[in-house]
Each structure stands twice: as C-alpha cells, then as structure tokens.
Amino acid sequence: MMFRPLALCLCLFVAPAVAQEEAPLAPSDPPDNPRIGALIGEIEWGVYCAQDPVRLEDAPDTAAGTINIVQELPQIRFEDTVVPAALGMGFGVLARVAEGTDPGPVTVTVTHPPYPGSGITVERWIATMDDTAMSLFGFSFETQEELVTGTWTLIAEADGEELFHIRFEIVPPDFARPMVAACQGGFMS
C-alpha cells in the first residue's frame, strides 16, 4: 500500500540509525511554528498512531494518488512536532474553523525531503472543514519509501488565506523510542 495523506470527513530511505544513546527529541520550536490563521477556532497537532482507512478518495497530486479516509479522529498521543520515521506512525493536525465560518474547499499542501526513486517533494489535496467538529489533516507512514527524515511542512489554505502552517521534524525511530513503542505495542525492532 502506498503512503497516503489522511483526511477525515466529519460532515465530511533512511537506513536505521544506530544510536548508542537516545538523543533528545528536538530543540524547542521557533516562535513562528506553528502559525495559526484567524479563521481557526480550535486546533491540536502532534503524533498519533495510524489507523486503517475505511475508504480511499482520489487525490491525484499525491504520491499515492489517493488519500485515506478514517472512521474516527485519532488521539494525539504526543503533542510534539518531532515524529519518528517508523511504519504505523501518523502526524498532523486536528482543527475546526471558528463558529459561523465556512472556509469552502481547503487546499492541504505537504512538503518533505525527496522520496527515494520518485523524487517527490510536494503533495496536495482538497479537504473540507467546518465549525461544528474537528477534522483531520495528516500523514501516516505506510511504506519504506516514505520514511524520509528531515523537515516536513503541513499547510492548509482556503480562498488564498492560510489556515495553519506547521513544521514537523521527522527523525530516525531510535530518537523517539517512546512514540514508536506507544503505537507498536511496546515492540520495536
């Protein structure tokens, strides 16, 4: 299965690191990370355990050509912008717009270091969000090709206005063992 960005409609190669000691997760985020636009009423971001999709939607501007639609919002397990590059890990944003706001179609853009082989660095899809419930905008790691360490950005825009912009740092799994263990039932090879 190819790597797929995740969306939830409510109305809608890095070689394994050999670490002698577990490294600190990351320095504190710079003051401009994340940037939250005025239309956002509520937002959370971080790391969650990936879920199996209930269906796929076409998203031709993504590496897989589809996005995963999950049944329930994931629980943000770690409110952090540091994410282990490990299969089964997910990261992203849960958000809703302010009461009385209808942003229309939301363009979600993710940038990341190049995937080995394809060289893909930008993926984009259209999503929806409203003022009554949280929506998910995220990624889950499903294939080895996707496990590219470095800075990834997740940006949502509606009608030319930035809703949110957040940078995540994807690190080798040994640097974030507690996160990997939380999603893989304590087992980490």
MARKEDREN-212324 format. One line per 4 residues: number of its first residue (from 0); their letters; for each residue x, y, z of N, C-alpha, C. Coordinates in steps of 0.001 Angstrom, whole numbers, plus 500000, padded with zeros to 6 digits. Example, Ala and Ser with C-alpha at 12.3 -4.5 7.8 and 13.67 -1.06 7.14 Angstrom:
0) as) 513190 494310 507800 512300 495500 507800 513200 496700 507800; 512850 497750 507080 513670 498940 507140 512900 500030 507870 .
END
This chain:
0) mmfr) 500856 498829 500000 500000 500000 500000 500898 501229 500000; 500574 502198 499221 501349 503434 499138 501030 504345 500313; 501943 505239 500588 501780 506275 501603 500629 507169 501199; 499769 507432 502104 498631 508271 501771 498444 509326 502833 .
4) plal) 498234 510554 502403 497801 511557 503358 496465 511111 503928; 496136 511570 505077 494884 511204 505720 493942 512387 505732; 492687 512099 505597 491665 513125 505774 490493 512467 506465; 489803 513191 507287 488614 512673 507940 487498 513640 507641 .
8) clcl) 486471 513143 506972 485329 513992 506672 484308 513747 507757; 484059 514733 508606 483090 514577 509672 481736 515036 509221; 481663 515979 508407 480472 516220 507624 481015 515715 506331; 481709 515571 506622 482673 515066 505717 483351 513639 505859 .
12) fvap) 515244 507199 502495 515347 505812 502961 516509 506062 503798; 515718 506122 504739 516805 506383 505659 517150 505055 506312; 518497 504706 506279 518902 503466 506929 518644 503611 508424; 518342 502517 509090 518105 502620 510525 519316 503214 511239 .
16) avaq) 519066 504125 512092 520138 504765 512839 520615 503829 513936; 521902 503837 514150 522453 503069 515241 522828 504089 516308; 522016 504161 517316 522244 505156 518359 522741 504467 519609; 523827 504983 520152 524331 504441 521395 523460 504903 522554 .
20) eeap) 523022 506142 522471 522134 506692 523482 520973 507333 522763; 519867 507381 523419 518715 508034 522824 518949 509538 522817; 518841 510143 521657 519069 511583 521525 517862 512351 522033; 518074 513592 522442 516919 514407 522813 516041 514582 521584 .
24) laps) 514758 514749 521805 513839 514821 520678 514131 515998 519778; 514133 517201 520268 514409 518352 519412 514479 519596 520265; 515141 520609 519720 515105 521886 520431 513689 522431 520372; 513402 523408 521191 512057 523967 521200 511727 524569 519842 .
28) dppd) 510462 524554 519521 510024 525098 518241 510295 526586 518163; 510651 527065 516978 510810 528504 516812 509467 529196 517028; 509490 530491 517318 508256 531192 517654 507201 531188 516542; 507618 531001 515302 506636 531011 514210 506135 529614 513847 .
32) npri) 506363 528625 514693 505878 527274 514423 505059 526794 515609; 503798 526567 515424 503030 526705 514184 502500 528132 514005; 502056 528402 512781 501315 529634 512508 499850 529242 512376; 498999 529923 513115 497568 529623 513123 496826 530851 512608 .
36) gali) 496020 530669 511572 495277 531771 510984 494059 532167 511795; 493535 533326 511483 492398 533904 512215 491109 533099 512061; 490967 532314 511016 489729 531544 510805 489640 530284 511670; 490734 529901 512311 490749 528666 513102 490136 528910 514477 .
40) geie) 489156 528078 514825 488503 528163 516129 489128 527253 517163; 489654 526110 516729 490267 525137 517643 491255 524315 516842; 492403 524009 517460 493429 523239 516751 494305 522476 517741; 494723 521276 517336 495714 520470 518055 496624 519881 516990 .
44) wgvy) 497850 519568 517347 498755 518929 516410 499657 517995 517178; 500234 517047 516448 501163 516130 517078 501222 514792 516379; 501579 513790 517169 501848 512444 516681 500746 511517 517165; 500284 510670 516268 499242 509701 516609 499576 508361 515960 .
48) caqd) 498878 507336 516383 499042 506009 515792 498145 505922 514563; 498721 505508 513455 497974 505429 512201 496834 504420 512312; 495783 504692 511566 494611 503815 511526 494421 503279 510114; 493776 502149 510020 493410 501638 508702 492293 502504 508136 .
52) pvrl) 492351 502802 506853 491289 503619 506259 489999 502823 506090; 488879 503534 506104 487597 502906 505790 487303 503036 504300; 487943 504024 503662 487842 504164 502215 488951 505086 501729; 489132 505119 500413 490122 505987 499788 489396 507000 498911 .
56) edap) 489963 508202 498827 489439 509219 497910 490540 509601 496940; 490157 509896 495709 491133 510325 494715 491822 511607 495158; 493124 511655 494961 493943 512833 495243 495129 512771 494281; 494911 513183 493039 495932 512991 492007 497251 513715 492253 .
60) dtaa) 497274 514730 493100 498514 515458 493367 499258 514932 494584; 499017 513649 494926 499764 512982 495996 500551 511835 495394; 501566 511354 496097 502399 510259 495593 501566 509008 495318; 500603 508722 496170 499778 507528 496024 498595 507736 495085 .
64) gtin) 498213 508988 494864 497051 509267 494031 495735 509195 494782; 495801 508890 496068 494598 508813 496899 494924 509317 498298; 493882 509616 499058 494021 509899 500478 493184 508896 501254; 493638 508593 502447 492911 507688 503335 491816 508459 504058 .
68) ivqe) 490658 507861 504153 489575 508397 504979 489422 507429 506147; 489561 507949 507364 489462 507107 508548 488120 507338 509220; 487686 506349 509973 486368 506401 510586 486305 507358 511769; 487333 507354 512604 487322 508174 513815 488571 509033 513874 .
72) lpqi) 488447 510175 514519 489618 511010 514745 490621 510251 515596; 491898 510311 515226 492889 509664 516082 493126 510494 517334; 493611 509845 518350 494017 510545 519573 495443 511036 519364; 495660 512331 519578 497021 512852 519526 497735 512301 520760 .
76) rfed) 498660 511388 520546 499350 510726 521655 500487 511569 522211; 501121 512363 521316 502243 513206 521715 502063 514571 521070; 501885 515586 521887 501759 516954 521377 503158 517465 521098; 503664 517118 519936 505053 517372 519592 505156 517548 518086 .
80) tvvp) 506196 518200 517639 506448 518327 516205 507604 517436 515769; 508089 516604 516664 509109 515611 516351 508395 514284 516147; 508671 513642 515006 507947 512424 514620 508953 511348 514228; 508824 510134 514768 509723 509067 514336 509355 508550 512954 .
84) aalg) 510363 508331 512136 510178 507754 510805 510021 506246 510982; 508783 505824 511269 508501 504414 511524 507134 504075 510949; 507043 502908 510366 505758 502458 509837 504720 502442 510951; 503517 502858 510626 502430 502878 511598 502302 504170 512379 .
88) mgfg) 503223 505097 512171 503154 506387 512854 502382 507366 511975; 501636 508245 512619 500936 509309 511928 501229 510630 512604; 501093 511699 511850 501278 513027 512430 500418 514015 511663; 500019 515065 512362 499207 516051 511678 498471 516961 512614 .
92) vlar) 497343 517448 512103 496561 518494 512756 495111 518060 512859; 494501 518347 513995 493058 518271 514174 492593 519714 514323; 491619 520139 513514 491214 521541 513568 489764 521707 513149; 489190 522821 513602 487889 523271 513117 487984 524775 512959 .
96) vaeg) 487155 525322 512095 487147 526772 511916 486282 527415 512983; 486413 528726 513125 485649 529481 514118 484157 529403 513811; 483351 529514 514864 481900 529446 514730 481410 530452 513692; 480498 529991 512852 479925 530843 511817 480796 531004 510590 .
100) tdpg) 481910 530283 510530 482844 530385 509411 482664 529225 508454; 482645 529513 507164 482630 528486 506126 483795 528778 505190; 484911 528060 505356 486080 528370 504542 485973 527900 503089; 484978 527073 502774 484920 526480 501440 485978 525401 501316 .
104) pvtv) 486339 525034 500085 487359 523989 499904 488689 524403 500531; 489317 523457 501200 490600 523690 501865 491676 522943 501070; 492703 523677 500647 493841 523060 499970 494892 522731 501011; 495252 521460 501093 496260 520987 502032 497520 520683 501219 .
108) tvth) 498637 521276 501628 499910 521067 500936 500922 520549 501940; 501603 519478 501560 502665 518915 502377 503944 518961 501562; 505000 519493 502177 506320 519448 501553 507215 518595 502431; 508142 517891 501793 509040 516999 502526 510294 516775 501695 .
112) ppyp) 511343 516226 502311 512531 515862 501529 512127 514869 500434; 512921 514778 499370 512557 513906 498244 512430 512430 498640; 511375 511803 498110 511253 510357 498264 512317 509701 497389; 512953 508639 497892 513912 507915 497056 513196 507357 495824 .
116) gsgi) 513842 507413 494721 513255 506878 493495 512432 507899 492745; 511355 508369 493337 510453 509284 492631 510891 510739 492728; 511585 511100 493791 511993 512491 493983 510868 513425 494383; 509687 512912 494654 508530 513742 495011 508817 514511 496303 .
120) tver) 508526 515827 496289 508735 516670 497467 507483 517438 497881; 506477 517516 497019 505255 518260 497327 504052 517382 497010; 503102 517352 497950 501845 516631 497741 500713 517563 498152; 499595 517451 497438 498495 518397 497674 497161 517685 497455 .
124) wiat) 496167 518074 498266 494826 517560 498092 493821 518572 498616; 492558 518356 498281 491468 519227 498722 490703 518517 499839; 490387 519275 500878 489662 518734 502035 488538 519698 502409; 487787 519313 503411 486740 520185 503939 486932 520329 505435 .
128) mddt) 486420 521401 505967 486354 521574 507407 485191 522502 507697; 484678 522414 508901 483555 523270 509275 483717 523742 510707; 482670 524396 511219 482744 524977 512560 482107 524105 513636; 481636 522912 513272 480936 522087 514257 481764 520935 514812 .
132) amsl) 482785 520501 514078 483561 519340 514519 484987 519439 513992; 485878 518784 514692 487276 518737 514278 487416 517883 513021; 488363 518240 512181 488737 517469 511000 490219 517139 511102; 490612 516031 510484 491994 515571 510497 492680 515935 509198 .
136) fgfs) 493891 516488 509327 494771 516744 508195 496114 516150 508580; 496472 515010 507988 497696 514365 508442 498261 513365 507467; 499324 512730 507895 500014 511692 507134 500251 510489 508032; 500300 509328 507396 500742 508132 508097 501805 507467 507239 .
140) fetq) 502794 506885 507905 503861 506182 507192 503430 504746 506938; 503331 504389 505654 502866 503053 505268 503884 502261 504471; 504893 502915 503875 505914 502209 503093 507302 502730 503458; 508317 501925 503169 509703 502321 503458 510087 503597 502717 .
144) eelv) 509620 503775 501498 509975 504958 500708 509588 506260 501411; 508538 506226 502200 508035 507423 502870 508873 507829 504078; 509707 506957 504584 510428 507200 505832 511637 508103 505598; 511376 509309 505150 512402 510284 504828 512526 511262 505989 .
148) tgtw) 513704 511314 506583 513911 512221 507708 514181 513637 507211; 513905 514587 508080 514098 515991 507750 512839 516774 508065; 512780 517989 507570 511658 518876 507847 510527 518647 506855; 509342 518453 507390 508111 518336 506612 507212 519505 507023 .
152) tlia) 506483 520075 506095 505513 521118 506445 504119 520666 506043; 503156 521095 506821 501740 520822 506573 501041 522178 506598; 500462 522558 505463 499833 523870 505314 498415 523679 504801; 497480 524418 505375 496098 524422 504882 495733 525860 504530 .
156) eadg) 495112 526018 503363 494687 527337 502895 493276 527242 502341; 492529 528319 502493 491184 528404 501923 491022 529794 501314; 490630 529838 500073 490394 531099 499372 491576 532057 499532; 492796 531511 499407 494003 532322 499485 494450 532697 500880 .
160) eelf) 493717 532301 501908 494081 532623 503291 494652 531393 503986; 495807 531575 504642 496430 530477 505363 495645 530174 506635; 495218 528915 506765 494519 528472 507975 495514 528027 509038; 496495 527236 508621 497584 526861 509517 498790 526463 508697 .
164) hirf) 499950 526556 509337 501235 526190 508730 502073 525637 509871; 502455 524368 509779 503213 523744 510870 504335 522901 510288; 505499 522991 510918 506661 522195 510520 506822 521033 511498; 507050 519864 510948 507353 518675 511739 508767 518231 511378 .
168) eivp) 509489 517734 512356 510823 517197 512113 510727 515680 512212; 510979 515005 511094 510935 513545 511053 512335 513039 511379; 512431 512182 512398 513724 511714 512908 513803 510188 512841; 515025 509636 512879 515145 508181 512940 514385 507648 514165 .
172) pdfa) 513797 506469 514052 512971 505947 515141 513700 505802 516470; 515003 505539 516450 515749 505399 517706 515737 506690 518515; 515498 507813 517875 515477 509097 518573 514138 509365 519241; 513158 508530 518974 511823 508735 519550 511198 507397 519938 .
176) rpmv) 511973 506592 520630 511513 505249 521018 510171 505226 521749; 509897 506144 522687 508609 506078 523380 507417 506235 522434; 507558 507062 521427 506465 507248 520474 506240 505975 519658; 507336 505400 519164 507219 504178 518370 506613 503067 519215 .
180) aacq) 507090 502917 520433 506579 501869 521325 505092 502058 521596; 504646 503302 521740 503233 503567 522022 502332 503088 520885; 502818 503175 519663 501986 502770 518524 502234 501341 518082; 503339 500763 518499 503634 499384 518099 503542 498429 519272 .
184) ggfm) 502759 498793 520271 502503 497914 521407 503721 497577 522222; 504700 498494 522266 505884 498264 523082 506978 497529 522346; 506696 497022 521137 507701 496285 520383 508387 497220 519403; 509706 497191 519402 510463 497941 518414 511680 497150 518045 .
188) s) 511784 496827 516771 512938 496019 516339 514128 496895 516070 .
END
